[in-house]
């Protein structure tokens, strides 16, 4: 068989920590030659082996089954540790292929501190200083606590979430949402609002004159409700499922874009290249003007780039932005260096003005001494 192209470069993926927390797969890979950290889910049921204690003759090996698409205490700890290694150890951008149904919540899992390890995932993502891409591949689902710990709002400066067009995401699955928000009494109300026969029966019940006919008519209404109930249950599930589609996620702003799987490799390569260049130039700005926030440096960089390009639409083009930022990094164009020098001069002037307001005599004396030294030379 020939090579079937996947997401990363050929033969570039190397798995790490493979014998531990096997419901999660961690490793390193390259995307267009750019190294990345990778975290994804194991889609098959795995076994966790507890070896026998050689010092205890009564102990024996214990093997437990671990379901796929679920974080267990060991795999949650593995995920948190891998994120920490990618960030502080190697400073790699991170790609997370999200396809989790949530955390395992059994009594034994609670005893093994699964809540602590889930919190460690959040804490390590919050501290991440490199670009993080969370991508829902085809037929993936992100549910329950897994949605909470991977929400891009944890670190909005670095984290971006994307989804294929055939994915679902939400804290509750459709069946759970229906049990809470669309119970049987709500379905019956919907039937009486939409079904023509029930609407007619309700009108007949209001206008009926003979009390003896009321039980018979109510029995017909009840029979009609029981007949329609299975269909309306399926309709409610479909209605709840529509709230978890990528289109709805995009409308609510929880994902940045819908990226079909056939175009994912190309899209994320150019997006990654742009984000790496942006972060490098933002650090250069912060070196010159230390009191700026990350959002302010990005605002300055965007403003300078659009002014140089002459149109604001370039910001939506990852390829064009990446090329211009790469030229600025290699000093092939001077727009960034000139703008940064001007910003540095403005910052120095602001610092002098603030110091003069605080202690005018000291600043005046210092400036006069500098002038005397300059004249002496």
KOLSELUM-503876 format. One record per residue (C-alpha): x, y, z; residue in three letters; residue number from 1. Coordinates in steps of 0.25 Angstrom, whole numbers, plus 5000, padded with zeros to 4 digits. Layout:
BEGIN
<atom px="X" py="Y" pz="Z" rest="ALA" nr="NUM"/>
...
***
This chain:
BEGIN
<atom px="5000" py="5000" pz="5000" rest="UNK" nr="1"/>
<atom px="5005" py="5014" pz="4997" rest="UNK" nr="2"/>
<atom px="5005" py="5026" pz="5007" rest="UNK" nr="3"/>
<atom px="4992" py="5031" pz="5010" rest="UNK" nr="4"/>
<atom px="4993" py="5046" pz="5014" rest="UNK" nr="5"/>
<atom px="4988" py="5050" pz="5027" rest="UNK" nr="6"/>
<atom px="4989" py="5063" pz="5035" rest="UNK" nr="7"/>
<atom px="5004" py="5063" pz="5039" rest="UNK" nr="8"/>
<atom px="5016" py="5061" pz="5031" rest="UNK" nr="9"/>
<atom px="5020" py="5047" pz="5027" rest="UNK" nr="10"/>
<atom px="5027" py="5039" pz="5038" rest="UNK" nr="11"/>
<atom px="5028" py="5052" pz="5046" rest="UNK" nr="12"/>
<atom px="5019" py="5047" pz="5058" rest="UNK" nr="13"/>
<atom px="5026" py="5041" pz="5070" rest="UNK" nr="14"/>
<atom px="5017" py="5036" pz="5082" rest="UNK" nr="15"/>
<atom px="5022" py="5039" pz="5096" rest="UNK" nr="16"/>
<atom px="5017" py="5033" pz="5109" rest="UNK" nr="17"/>
<atom px="5010" py="5022" pz="5101" rest="UNK" nr="18"/>
<atom px="5009" py="5012" pz="5113" rest="UNK" nr="19"/>
<atom px="5002" py="5021" pz="5122" rest="UNK" nr="20"/>
<atom px="4988" py="5027" pz="5122" rest="UNK" nr="21"/>
<atom px="4985" py="5019" pz="5109" rest="UNK" nr="22"/>
<atom px="4972" py="5026" pz="5106" rest="UNK" nr="23"/>
<atom px="4980" py="5038" pz="5102" rest="UNK" nr="24"/>
<atom px="4991" py="5039" pz="5091" rest="UNK" nr="25"/>
<atom px="5002" py="5049" pz="5092" rest="UNK" nr="26"/>
<atom px="5014" py="5052" pz="5084" rest="UNK" nr="27"/>
<atom px="5021" py="5061" pz="5075" rest="UNK" nr="28"/>
<atom px="5019" py="5063" pz="5060" rest="UNK" nr="29"/>
<atom px="5022" py="5073" pz="5049" rest="UNK" nr="30"/>
<atom px="5012" py="5081" pz="5040" rest="UNK" nr="31"/>
<atom px="5019" py="5087" pz="5028" rest="UNK" nr="32"/>
<atom px="5032" py="5085" pz="5035" rest="UNK" nr="33"/>
<atom px="5028" py="5093" pz="5047" rest="UNK" nr="34"/>
<atom px="5029" py="5084" pz="5060" rest="UNK" nr="35"/>
<atom px="5016" py="5083" pz="5069" rest="UNK" nr="36"/>
<atom px="5011" py="5076" pz="5081" rest="UNK" nr="37"/>
<atom px="5000" py="5067" pz="5079" rest="UNK" nr="38"/>
<atom px="4989" py="5061" pz="5088" rest="UNK" nr="39"/>
<atom px="4977" py="5053" pz="5083" rest="UNK" nr="40"/>
<atom px="4968" py="5042" pz="5088" rest="UNK" nr="41"/>
<atom px="4968" py="5027" pz="5087" rest="UNK" nr="42"/>
<atom px="4956" py="5023" pz="5080" rest="UNK" nr="43"/>
<atom px="4957" py="5008" pz="5084" rest="UNK" nr="44"/>
<atom px="4954" py="5002" pz="5098" rest="UNK" nr="45"/>
<atom px="4967" py="5000" pz="5105" rest="UNK" nr="46"/>
<atom px="4972" py="4992" pz="5118" rest="UNK" nr="47"/>
<atom px="4978" py="4997" pz="5130" rest="UNK" nr="48"/>
<atom px="4987" py="4987" pz="5137" rest="UNK" nr="49"/>
<atom px="4990" py="4988" pz="5152" rest="UNK" nr="50"/>
<atom px="5002" py="4979" pz="5155" rest="UNK" nr="51"/>
<atom px="5003" py="4970" pz="5167" rest="UNK" nr="52"/>
<atom px="5011" py="4974" pz="5178" rest="UNK" nr="53"/>
<atom px="5023" py="4965" pz="5179" rest="UNK" nr="54"/>
<atom px="5024" py="4968" pz="5194" rest="UNK" nr="55"/>
<atom px="5010" py="4963" pz="5197" rest="UNK" nr="56"/>
<atom px="5007" py="4948" pz="5194" rest="UNK" nr="57"/>
<atom px="4992" py="4951" pz="5194" rest="UNK" nr="58"/>
<atom px="4992" py="4962" pz="5184" rest="UNK" nr="59"/>
<atom px="4989" py="4959" pz="5169" rest="UNK" nr="60"/>
<atom px="4989" py="4966" pz="5156" rest="UNK" nr="61"/>
<atom px="4976" py="4974" pz="5153" rest="UNK" nr="62"/>
<atom px="4972" py="4978" pz="5139" rest="UNK" nr="63"/>
<atom px="4961" py="4988" pz="5137" rest="UNK" nr="64"/>
<atom px="4954" py="4992" pz="5124" rest="UNK" nr="65"/>
<atom px="4955" py="5007" pz="5120" rest="UNK" nr="66"/>
<atom px="4944" py="5013" pz="5111" rest="UNK" nr="67"/>
<atom px="4949" py="5021" pz="5099" rest="UNK" nr="68"/>
<atom px="4946" py="5036" pz="5097" rest="UNK" nr="69"/>
<atom px="4947" py="5037" pz="5113" rest="UNK" nr="70"/>
<atom px="4957" py="5044" pz="5122" rest="UNK" nr="71"/>
<atom px="4961" py="5035" pz="5133" rest="UNK" nr="72"/>
<atom px="4970" py="5040" pz="5145" rest="UNK" nr="73"/>
<atom px="4983" py="5034" pz="5138" rest="UNK" nr="74"/>
<atom px="4980" py="5040" pz="5125" rest="UNK" nr="75"/>
<atom px="4975" py="5053" pz="5130" rest="UNK" nr="76"/>
<atom px="4988" py="5054" pz="5138" rest="UNK" nr="77"/>
<atom px="4996" py="5050" pz="5125" rest="UNK" nr="78"/>
<atom px="4989" py="5061" pz="5117" rest="UNK" nr="79"/>
<atom px="4992" py="5071" pz="5127" rest="UNK" nr="80"/>
<atom px="5007" py="5067" pz="5128" rest="UNK" nr="81"/>
<atom px="5008" py="5067" pz="5113" rest="UNK" nr="82"/>
<atom px="5003" py="5081" pz="5112" rest="UNK" nr="83"/>
<atom px="5013" py="5086" pz="5123" rest="UNK" nr="84"/>
<atom px="5024" py="5079" pz="5115" rest="UNK" nr="85"/>
<atom px="5020" py="5085" pz="5102" rest="UNK" nr="86"/>
<atom px="5019" py="5099" pz="5108" rest="UNK" nr="87"/>
<atom px="5031" py="5100" pz="5118" rest="UNK" nr="88"/>
<atom px="5040" py="5090" pz="5113" rest="UNK" nr="89"/>
<atom px="5040" py="5091" pz="5098" rest="UNK" nr="90"/>
<atom px="5031" py="5103" pz="5095" rest="UNK" nr="91"/>
<atom px="5024" py="5096" pz="5084" rest="UNK" nr="92"/>
<atom px="5010" py="5100" pz="5078" rest="UNK" nr="93"/>
<atom px="5000" py="5090" pz="5082" rest="UNK" nr="94"/>
<atom px="4989" py="5083" pz="5074" rest="UNK" nr="95"/>
<atom px="4978" py="5076" pz="5081" rest="UNK" nr="96"/>
<atom px="4969" py="5067" pz="5073" rest="UNK" nr="97"/>
<atom px="4956" py="5068" pz="5082" rest="UNK" nr="98"/>
<atom px="4947" py="5056" pz="5083" rest="UNK" nr="99"/>
<atom px="4944" py="5053" pz="5097" rest="UNK" nr="100"/>
<atom px="4930" py="5050" pz="5104" rest="UNK" nr="101"/>
<atom px="4935" py="5055" pz="5117" rest="UNK" nr="102"/>
<atom px="4942" py="5051" pz="5130" rest="UNK" nr="103"/>
<atom px="4940" py="5037" pz="5137" rest="UNK" nr="104"/>
<atom px="4932" py="5040" pz="5150" rest="UNK" nr="105"/>
<atom px="4932" py="5027" pz="5157" rest="UNK" nr="106"/>
<atom px="4935" py="5026" pz="5172" rest="UNK" nr="107"/>
<atom px="4948" py="5020" pz="5169" rest="UNK" nr="108"/>
<atom px="4952" py="5031" pz="5160" rest="UNK" nr="109"/>
<atom px="4948" py="5042" pz="5170" rest="UNK" nr="110"/>
<atom px="4957" py="5035" pz="5180" rest="UNK" nr="111"/>
<atom px="4968" py="5035" pz="5170" rest="UNK" nr="112"/>
<atom px="4967" py="5051" pz="5169" rest="UNK" nr="113"/>
<atom px="4961" py="5052" pz="5155" rest="UNK" nr="114"/>
<atom px="4956" py="5066" pz="5158" rest="UNK" nr="115"/>
<atom px="4970" py="5071" pz="5162" rest="UNK" nr="116"/>
<atom px="4976" py="5065" pz="5149" rest="UNK" nr="117"/>
<atom px="4964" py="5072" pz="5141" rest="UNK" nr="118"/>
<atom px="4967" py="5085" pz="5148" rest="UNK" nr="119"/>
<atom px="4982" py="5083" pz="5144" rest="UNK" nr="120"/>
<atom px="4978" py="5083" pz="5129" rest="UNK" nr="121"/>
<atom px="4971" py="5096" pz="5131" rest="UNK" nr="122"/>
<atom px="4983" py="5102" pz="5139" rest="UNK" nr="123"/>
<atom px="4993" py="5098" pz="5129" rest="UNK" nr="124"/>
<atom px="4985" py="5103" pz="5117" rest="UNK" nr="125"/>
<atom px="4983" py="5116" pz="5124" rest="UNK" nr="126"/>
<atom px="4998" py="5117" pz="5125" rest="UNK" nr="127"/>
<atom px="5001" py="5113" pz="5111" rest="UNK" nr="128"/>
<atom px="5010" py="5123" pz="5103" rest="UNK" nr="129"/>
<atom px="5009" py="5117" pz="5089" rest="UNK" nr="130"/>
<atom px="4998" py="5116" pz="5079" rest="UNK" nr="131"/>
<atom px="4988" py="5105" pz="5083" rest="UNK" nr="132"/>
<atom px="4978" py="5099" pz="5073" rest="UNK" nr="133"/>
<atom px="4966" py="5091" pz="5077" rest="UNK" nr="134"/>
<atom px="4960" py="5083" pz="5065" rest="UNK" nr="135"/>
<atom px="4948" py="5074" pz="5065" rest="UNK" nr="136"/>
<atom px="4951" py="5064" pz="5054" rest="UNK" nr="137"/>
<atom px="4939" py="5058" pz="5046" rest="UNK" nr="138"/>
<atom px="4929" py="5051" pz="5054" rest="UNK" nr="139"/>
<atom px="4935" py="5056" pz="5067" rest="UNK" nr="140"/>
<atom px="4927" py="5060" pz="5080" rest="UNK" nr="141"/>
<atom px="4932" py="5069" pz="5091" rest="UNK" nr="142"/>
<atom px="4923" py="5067" pz="5103" rest="UNK" nr="143"/>
<atom px="4922" py="5069" pz="5118" rest="UNK" nr="144"/>
<atom px="4934" py="5073" pz="5126" rest="UNK" nr="145"/>
<atom px="4943" py="5071" pz="5114" rest="UNK" nr="146"/>
<atom px="4936" py="5084" pz="5107" rest="UNK" nr="147"/>
<atom px="4939" py="5092" pz="5120" rest="UNK" nr="148"/>
<atom px="4954" py="5089" pz="5121" rest="UNK" nr="149"/>
<atom px="4956" py="5091" pz="5106" rest="UNK" nr="150"/>
<atom px="4948" py="5104" pz="5104" rest="UNK" nr="151"/>
<atom px="4956" py="5114" pz="5097" rest="UNK" nr="152"/>
<atom px="4952" py="5125" pz="5107" rest="UNK" nr="153"/>
<atom px="4962" py="5119" pz="5117" rest="UNK" nr="154"/>
<atom px="4973" py="5126" pz="5109" rest="UNK" nr="155"/>
<atom px="4967" py="5134" pz="5098" rest="UNK" nr="156"/>
<atom px="4980" py="5140" pz="5094" rest="UNK" nr="157"/>
<atom px="4986" py="5127" pz="5090" rest="UNK" nr="158"/>
<atom px="4975" py="5117" pz="5089" rest="UNK" nr="159"/>
<atom px="4966" py="5115" pz="5076" rest="UNK" nr="160"/>
<atom px="4955" py="5105" pz="5074" rest="UNK" nr="161"/>
<atom px="4951" py="5099" pz="5061" rest="UNK" nr="162"/>
<atom px="4942" py="5088" pz="5056" rest="UNK" nr="163"/>
<atom px="4939" py="5080" pz="5044" rest="UNK" nr="164"/>
<atom px="4925" py="5081" pz="5038" rest="UNK" nr="165"/>
<atom px="4921" py="5067" pz="5043" rest="UNK" nr="166"/>
<atom px="4923" py="5069" pz="5058" rest="UNK" nr="167"/>
<atom px="4915" py="5072" pz="5070" rest="UNK" nr="168"/>
<atom px="4918" py="5079" pz="5083" rest="UNK" nr="169"/>
<atom px="4911" py="5083" pz="5096" rest="UNK" nr="170"/>
<atom px="4911" py="5081" pz="5111" rest="UNK" nr="171"/>
<atom px="4899" py="5072" pz="5110" rest="UNK" nr="172"/>
<atom px="4896" py="5062" pz="5099" rest="UNK" nr="173"/>
<atom px="4882" py="5063" pz="5092" rest="UNK" nr="174"/>
<atom px="4876" py="5052" pz="5101" rest="UNK" nr="175"/>
<atom px="4880" py="5059" pz="5113" rest="UNK" nr="176"/>
<atom px="4876" py="5073" pz="5109" rest="UNK" nr="177"/>
<atom px="4862" py="5068" pz="5105" rest="UNK" nr="178"/>
<atom px="4860" py="5061" pz="5119" rest="UNK" nr="179"/>
<atom px="4863" py="5074" pz="5125" rest="UNK" nr="180"/>
<atom px="4857" py="5085" pz="5116" rest="UNK" nr="181"/>
<atom px="4847" py="5077" pz="5107" rest="UNK" nr="182"/>
<atom px="4840" py="5067" pz="5116" rest="UNK" nr="183"/>
<atom px="4827" py="5060" pz="5113" rest="UNK" nr="184"/>
<atom px="4818" py="5071" pz="5118" rest="UNK" nr="185"/>
<atom px="4825" py="5080" pz="5108" rest="UNK" nr="186"/>
<atom px="4824" py="5071" pz="5097" rest="UNK" nr="187"/>
<atom px="4809" py="5070" pz="5100" rest="UNK" nr="188"/>
<atom px="4808" py="5085" pz="5099" rest="UNK" nr="189"/>
<atom px="4815" py="5085" pz="5086" rest="UNK" nr="190"/>
<atom px="4805" py="5074" pz="5081" rest="UNK" nr="191"/>
<atom px="4793" py="5083" pz="5084" rest="UNK" nr="192"/>
<atom px="4800" py="5095" pz="5078" rest="UNK" nr="193"/>
<atom px="4803" py="5088" pz="5065" rest="UNK" nr="194"/>
<atom px="4795" py="5076" pz="5062" rest="UNK" nr="195"/>
<atom px="4782" py="5079" pz="5054" rest="UNK" nr="196"/>
<atom px="4773" py="5068" pz="5061" rest="UNK" nr="197"/>
<atom px="4777" py="5071" pz="5075" rest="UNK" nr="198"/>
<atom px="4774" py="5086" pz="5072" rest="UNK" nr="199"/>
<atom px="4760" py="5082" pz="5067" rest="UNK" nr="200"/>
<atom px="4758" py="5073" pz="5079" rest="UNK" nr="201"/>
<atom px="4762" py="5084" pz="5088" rest="UNK" nr="202"/>
<atom px="4752" py="5093" pz="5082" rest="UNK" nr="203"/>
<atom px="4741" py="5083" pz="5082" rest="UNK" nr="204"/>
<atom px="4744" py="5081" pz="5097" rest="UNK" nr="205"/>
<atom px="4742" py="5095" pz="5100" rest="UNK" nr="206"/>
<atom px="4729" py="5096" pz="5092" rest="UNK" nr="207"/>
<atom px="4723" py="5083" pz="5097" rest="UNK" nr="208"/>
<atom px="4709" py="5084" pz="5104" rest="UNK" nr="209"/>
<atom px="4707" py="5070" pz="5109" rest="UNK" nr="210"/>
<atom px="4715" py="5066" pz="5121" rest="UNK" nr="211"/>
<atom px="4714" py="5051" pz="5118" rest="UNK" nr="212"/>
<atom px="4722" py="5053" pz="5105" rest="UNK" nr="213"/>
<atom px="4734" py="5060" pz="5112" rest="UNK" nr="214"/>
<atom px="4740" py="5046" pz="5117" rest="UNK" nr="215"/>
<atom px="4739" py="5040" pz="5103" rest="UNK" nr="216"/>
<atom px="4746" py="5053" pz="5096" rest="UNK" nr="217"/>
<atom px="4757" py="5053" pz="5107" rest="UNK" nr="218"/>
<atom px="4760" py="5038" pz="5104" rest="UNK" nr="219"/>
<atom px="4761" py="5041" pz="5089" rest="UNK" nr="220"/>
<atom px="4771" py="5053" pz="5093" rest="UNK" nr="221"/>
<atom px="4779" py="5044" pz="5102" rest="UNK" nr="222"/>
<atom px="4780" py="5033" pz="5091" rest="UNK" nr="223"/>
<atom px="4784" py="5043" pz="5081" rest="UNK" nr="224"/>
<atom px="4795" py="5048" pz="5090" rest="UNK" nr="225"/>
<atom px="4800" py="5034" pz="5092" rest="UNK" nr="226"/>
<atom px="4801" py="5032" pz="5077" rest="UNK" nr="227"/>
<atom px="4808" py="5044" pz="5074" rest="UNK" nr="228"/>
<atom px="4818" py="5044" pz="5086" rest="UNK" nr="229"/>
<atom px="4829" py="5035" pz="5080" rest="UNK" nr="230"/>
<atom px="4829" py="5044" pz="5068" rest="UNK" nr="231"/>
<atom px="4830" py="5056" pz="5076" rest="UNK" nr="232"/>
<atom px="4841" py="5050" pz="5085" rest="UNK" nr="233"/>
<atom px="4850" py="5048" pz="5072" rest="UNK" nr="234"/>
<atom px="4846" py="5062" pz="5067" rest="UNK" nr="235"/>
<atom px="4851" py="5068" pz="5081" rest="UNK" nr="236"/>
<atom px="4864" py="5060" pz="5080" rest="UNK" nr="237"/>
<atom px="4866" py="5066" pz="5066" rest="UNK" nr="238"/>
<atom px="4863" py="5080" pz="5071" rest="UNK" nr="239"/>
<atom px="4873" py="5079" pz="5082" rest="UNK" nr="240"/>
<atom px="4883" py="5073" pz="5073" rest="UNK" nr="241"/>
<atom px="4882" py="5085" pz="5064" rest="UNK" nr="242"/>
<atom px="4887" py="5093" pz="5075" rest="UNK" nr="243"/>
<atom px="4901" py="5085" pz="5075" rest="UNK" nr="244"/>
<atom px="4904" py="5087" pz="5061" rest="UNK" nr="245"/>
<atom px="4917" py="5094" pz="5056" rest="UNK" nr="246"/>
<atom px="4908" py="5105" pz="5050" rest="UNK" nr="247"/>
<atom px="4901" py="5108" pz="5063" rest="UNK" nr="248"/>
<atom px="4915" py="5108" pz="5070" rest="UNK" nr="249"/>
<atom px="4920" py="5118" pz="5060" rest="UNK" nr="250"/>
<atom px="4908" py="5127" pz="5062" rest="UNK" nr="251"/>
<atom px="4910" py="5127" pz="5077" rest="UNK" nr="252"/>
<atom px="4925" py="5130" pz="5075" rest="UNK" nr="253"/>
<atom px="4930" py="5117" pz="5082" rest="UNK" nr="254"/>
<atom px="4938" py="5113" pz="5070" rest="UNK" nr="255"/>
<atom px="4946" py="5122" pz="5061" rest="UNK" nr="256"/>
<atom px="4943" py="5115" pz="5048" rest="UNK" nr="257"/>
<atom px="4937" py="5102" pz="5041" rest="UNK" nr="258"/>
<atom px="4949" py="5095" pz="5035" rest="UNK" nr="259"/>
<atom px="4946" py="5083" pz="5026" rest="UNK" nr="260"/>
<atom px="4955" py="5071" pz="5028" rest="UNK" nr="261"/>
<atom px="4960" py="5070" pz="5014" rest="UNK" nr="262"/>
<atom px="4965" py="5085" pz="5015" rest="UNK" nr="263"/>
<atom px="4970" py="5084" pz="5030" rest="UNK" nr="264"/>
<atom px="4985" py="5081" pz="5027" rest="UNK" nr="265"/>
<atom px="4986" py="5093" pz="5018" rest="UNK" nr="266"/>
<atom px="4978" py="5102" pz="5026" rest="UNK" nr="267"/>
<atom px="4985" py="5100" pz="5039" rest="UNK" nr="268"/>
<atom px="4999" py="5101" pz="5033" rest="UNK" nr="269"/>
<atom px="4996" py="5115" pz="5028" rest="UNK" nr="270"/>
<atom px="4989" py="5118" pz="5041" rest="UNK" nr="271"/>
<atom px="5000" py="5113" pz="5050" rest="UNK" nr="272"/>
<atom px="5011" py="5120" pz="5042" rest="UNK" nr="273"/>
<atom px="5003" py="5133" pz="5043" rest="UNK" nr="274"/>
<atom px="5001" py="5131" pz="5058" rest="UNK" nr="275"/>
<atom px="5016" py="5128" pz="5061" rest="UNK" nr="276"/>
<atom px="5021" py="5140" pz="5053" rest="UNK" nr="277"/>
<atom px="5010" py="5149" pz="5061" rest="UNK" nr="278"/>
<atom px="5015" py="5144" pz="5074" rest="UNK" nr="279"/>
<atom px="5030" py="5146" pz="5071" rest="UNK" nr="280"/>
<atom px="5027" py="5161" pz="5066" rest="UNK" nr="281"/>
<atom px="5018" py="5163" pz="5079" rest="UNK" nr="282"/>
<atom px="5030" py="5159" pz="5087" rest="UNK" nr="283"/>
<atom px="5039" py="5169" pz="5080" rest="UNK" nr="284"/>
<atom px="5029" py="5180" pz="5083" rest="UNK" nr="285"/>
<atom px="5028" py="5176" pz="5097" rest="UNK" nr="286"/>
<atom px="5043" py="5177" pz="5098" rest="UNK" nr="287"/>
<atom px="5043" py="5191" pz="5093" rest="UNK" nr="288"/>
<atom px="5030" py="5195" pz="5101" rest="UNK" nr="289"/>
<atom px="5029" py="5186" pz="5113" rest="UNK" nr="290"/>
<atom px="5016" py="5192" pz="5119" rest="UNK" nr="291"/>
<atom px="5007" py="5187" pz="5108" rest="UNK" nr="292"/>
<atom px="4998" py="5176" pz="5109" rest="UNK" nr="293"/>
<atom px="4997" py="5164" pz="5099" rest="UNK" nr="294"/>
<atom px="4984" py="5170" pz="5093" rest="UNK" nr="295"/>
<atom px="4990" py="5184" pz="5091" rest="UNK" nr="296"/>
<atom px="5002" py="5178" pz="5084" rest="UNK" nr="297"/>
<atom px="4993" py="5170" pz="5075" rest="UNK" nr="298"/>
<atom px="4985" py="5183" pz="5072" rest="UNK" nr="299"/>
<atom px="4998" py="5191" pz="5069" rest="UNK" nr="300"/>
<atom px="5003" py="5180" pz="5059" rest="UNK" nr="301"/>
<atom px="4989" py="5179" pz="5052" rest="UNK" nr="302"/>
<atom px="4988" py="5194" pz="5051" rest="UNK" nr="303"/>
<atom px="5003" py="5195" pz="5045" rest="UNK" nr="304"/>
<atom px="5000" py="5183" pz="5035" rest="UNK" nr="305"/>
<atom px="4987" py="5189" pz="5030" rest="UNK" nr="306"/>
<atom px="4993" py="5202" pz="5028" rest="UNK" nr="307"/>
<atom px="5005" py="5197" pz="5021" rest="UNK" nr="308"/>
<atom px="4996" py="5188" pz="5012" rest="UNK" nr="309"/>
<atom px="4986" py="5199" pz="5009" rest="UNK" nr="310"/>
<atom px="4974" py="5191" pz="5012" rest="UNK" nr="311"/>
<atom px="4968" py="5184" pz="5024" rest="UNK" nr="312"/>
<atom px="4963" py="5171" pz="5017" rest="UNK" nr="313"/>
<atom px="4978" py="5166" pz="5018" rest="UNK" nr="314"/>
<atom px="4975" py="5162" pz="5032" rest="UNK" nr="315"/>
<atom px="4966" py="5151" pz="5028" rest="UNK" nr="316"/>
<atom px="4976" py="5145" pz="5019" rest="UNK" nr="317"/>
<atom px="4985" py="5136" pz="5027" rest="UNK" nr="318"/>
<atom px="4995" py="5133" pz="5015" rest="UNK" nr="319"/>
<atom px="4997" py="5148" pz="5011" rest="UNK" nr="320"/>
<atom px="4998" py="5152" pz="5026" rest="UNK" nr="321"/>
<atom px="5008" py="5141" pz="5028" rest="UNK" nr="322"/>
<atom px="5017" py="5145" pz="5016" rest="UNK" nr="323"/>
<atom px="5017" py="5160" pz="5021" rest="UNK" nr="324"/>
<atom px="5020" py="5156" pz="5035" rest="UNK" nr="325"/>
<atom px="5032" py="5147" pz="5030" rest="UNK" nr="326"/>
<atom px="5037" py="5158" pz="5022" rest="UNK" nr="327"/>
<atom px="5037" py="5167" pz="5034" rest="UNK" nr="328"/>
<atom px="5044" py="5157" pz="5042" rest="UNK" nr="329"/>
<atom px="5055" py="5156" pz="5032" rest="UNK" nr="330"/>
<atom px="5056" py="5171" pz="5030" rest="UNK" nr="331"/>
<atom px="5052" py="5170" pz="5016" rest="UNK" nr="332"/>
<atom px="5042" py="5181" pz="5018" rest="UNK" nr="333"/>
<atom px="5043" py="5193" pz="5028" rest="UNK" nr="334"/>
<atom px="5029" py="5196" pz="5032" rest="UNK" nr="335"/>
<atom px="5030" py="5188" pz="5045" rest="UNK" nr="336"/>
<atom px="5044" py="5194" pz="5049" rest="UNK" nr="337"/>
<atom px="5040" py="5208" pz="5046" rest="UNK" nr="338"/>
<atom px="5026" py="5207" pz="5053" rest="UNK" nr="339"/>
<atom px="5033" py="5200" pz="5065" rest="UNK" nr="340"/>
<atom px="5044" py="5211" pz="5066" rest="UNK" nr="341"/>
<atom px="5033" py="5222" pz="5066" rest="UNK" nr="342"/>
<atom px="5025" py="5214" pz="5077" rest="UNK" nr="343"/>
<atom px="5038" py="5213" pz="5085" rest="UNK" nr="344"/>
<atom px="5040" py="5228" pz="5084" rest="UNK" nr="345"/>
<atom px="5026" py="5231" pz="5088" rest="UNK" nr="346"/>
<atom px="5028" py="5222" pz="5100" rest="UNK" nr="347"/>
<atom px="5041" py="5228" pz="5105" rest="UNK" nr="348"/>
<atom px="5034" py="5242" pz="5104" rest="UNK" nr="349"/>
<atom px="5023" py="5237" pz="5112" rest="UNK" nr="350"/>
<atom px="5032" py="5232" pz="5123" rest="UNK" nr="351"/>
<atom px="5040" py="5245" pz="5123" rest="UNK" nr="352"/>
<atom px="5027" py="5253" pz="5124" rest="UNK" nr="353"/>
<atom px="5021" py="5244" pz="5136" rest="UNK" nr="354"/>
<atom px="5035" py="5245" pz="5143" rest="UNK" nr="355"/>
<atom px="5035" py="5260" pz="5141" rest="UNK" nr="356"/>
<atom px="5020" py="5261" pz="5147" rest="UNK" nr="357"/>
<atom px="5025" py="5253" pz="5159" rest="UNK" nr="358"/>
<atom px="5038" py="5260" pz="5162" rest="UNK" nr="359"/>
<atom px="5040" py="5272" pz="5153" rest="UNK" nr="360"/>
<atom px="5053" py="5277" pz="5160" rest="UNK" nr="361"/>
<atom px="5060" py="5264" pz="5159" rest="UNK" nr="362"/>
<atom px="5057" py="5262" pz="5144" rest="UNK" nr="363"/>
<atom px="5061" py="5276" pz="5141" rest="UNK" nr="364"/>
<atom px="5074" py="5275" pz="5148" rest="UNK" nr="365"/>
<atom px="5077" py="5261" pz="5141" rest="UNK" nr="366"/>
<atom px="5074" py="5267" pz="5128" rest="UNK" nr="367"/>
<atom px="5083" py="5279" pz="5130" rest="UNK" nr="368"/>
<atom px="5094" py="5270" pz="5134" rest="UNK" nr="369"/>
<atom px="5092" py="5262" pz="5122" rest="UNK" nr="370"/>
<atom px="5093" py="5275" pz="5114" rest="UNK" nr="371"/>
<atom px="5106" py="5279" pz="5121" rest="UNK" nr="372"/>
<atom px="5112" py="5266" pz="5118" rest="UNK" nr="373"/>
<atom px="5108" py="5267" pz="5103" rest="UNK" nr="374"/>
<atom px="5113" py="5281" pz="5102" rest="UNK" nr="375"/>
<atom px="5126" py="5277" pz="5109" rest="UNK" nr="376"/>
<atom px="5128" py="5266" pz="5098" rest="UNK" nr="377"/>
***
